[in-house]
Amino acid sequence: PAPLCPTPSRPHLVFVYGTLKRGFPNSHHLSTPHAAYLGDCRTLGRYPLVVGGPWFSPYLLDVEGAGAQVQGELYAVSEAVLGELDRLERVGVNYTRRKVGV
């Protein structure tokens, strides 16, 4: 079983709530020895979850306190996988990565 915390080889914790979840189109990016599924979880805070754009992609609005707790999955990932996810999600263009409580 995967450790329930980051490890030297997978130091980053990542919460995913959309197409990166198991069984969804981008889940293969987390099906690697460099990513460990830690379990299902939800955000402690409430956020508006919107589905939109040409691909009907889910995204959170950064308005804590509005909306609902968001269900997702928690992973421990390597630096390389984190970089791959940032490129896939176009962090800084389409998305902003930030820390949230789960």
C-alpha positions in Angstrom: 0.0 0.0 0.0 1.0 3.6 -0.6 2.3 5.6 2.3 -0.2 8.2 3.6 2.3 11.0 3.3 4.8 12.4 0.9 8.1 10.4 0.5 11.5 11.5 -0.9 10.6 10.0 -4.3 7.0 11.5 -4.2 7.3 14.7 -2.2 4.3 16.6 -3.5 0.7 16.1 -2.4 -1.8 16.8 -5.2 -5.6 17.0 -4.9 -7.5 16.2 -8.2 -11.2 16.8 -8.8 -11.8 16.4 -12.5 -10.4 14.6 -15.5 -7.3 13.5 -13.6 -9.4 11.2 -11.3 -9.3 7.5 -11.7 -11.5 6.4 -14.6 -11.5 9.8 -16.3 -9.7 10.8 -19.6 -6.5 12.2 -18.0 -6.1 9.6 -15.2 -3.2 7.9 -17.1 -1.0 10.8 -16.1 -1.2 9.5 -12.5 -0.9 5.8 -13.4 2.9 5.7 -12.9 5.2 4.5 -10.2 6.0 8.2 -9.6 2.4 8.8 -8.4 0.7 7.1 -5.5 -3.0 7.2 -4.9 -3.6 8.0 -1.2 -7.4 8.0 -1.2 -10.6 9.8 -1.8 -11.1 13.1 0.0 -12.9 16.4 -0.1 -11.8 20.0 0.4 -12.3 21.4 3.9 -13.5 24.7 2.4 -16.3 25.3 0.0 -15.6 26.3 -3.6 -17.8 26.9 -6.7 -17.2 24.0 -9.1 -18.0 25.0 -12.7 -18.0 22.9 -15.9 -17.3 24.9 -19.0 -15.2 25.7 -22.0 -15.1 23.8 -25.3 -14.2 20.5 -23.6 -16.7 20.9 -20.7 -13.8 20.8 -18.2 -14.4 21.1 -14.5 -12.7 23.9 -12.7 -12.9 25.6 -9.3 -13.4 29.2 -8.8 -11.1 30.6 -6.2 -13.9 31.9 -4.0 -13.6 30.0 -0.8 -16.8 29.9 1.2 -19.1 29.9 -1.8 -20.3 26.6 -3.4 -19.7 23.2 -1.8 -17.0 21.0 -0.5 -15.4 19.4 -3.6 -14.9 15.6 -3.8 -11.7 14.4 -5.3 -8.6 12.2 -4.9 -5.3 12.7 -3.2 -2.0 11.7 -4.7 1.7 11.8 -3.7 3.7 12.6 -6.8 7.3 13.2 -7.9 8.7 16.5 -9.1 8.5 15.2 -12.7 4.8 14.2 -12.4 4.0 17.6 -10.8 5.7 19.3 -13.8 3.8 17.1 -16.2 0.5 18.0 -14.5 1.3 21.7 -14.6 2.0 21.5 -18.4 -1.2 19.5 -19.0 -3.3 21.9 -17.0 -1.4 24.9 -18.3 -0.8 26.2 -14.8 -0.3 30.0 -15.0 -2.6 30.2 -18.1 -5.7 28.1 -17.5 -5.3 27.1 -13.8 -3.5 28.3 -10.7 -2.1 25.7 -8.4 -2.5 26.5 -4.7 -2.6 24.9 -1.3 -6.1 23.9 0.1 -7.0 21.8 3.1 -8.5 18.4 2.4 
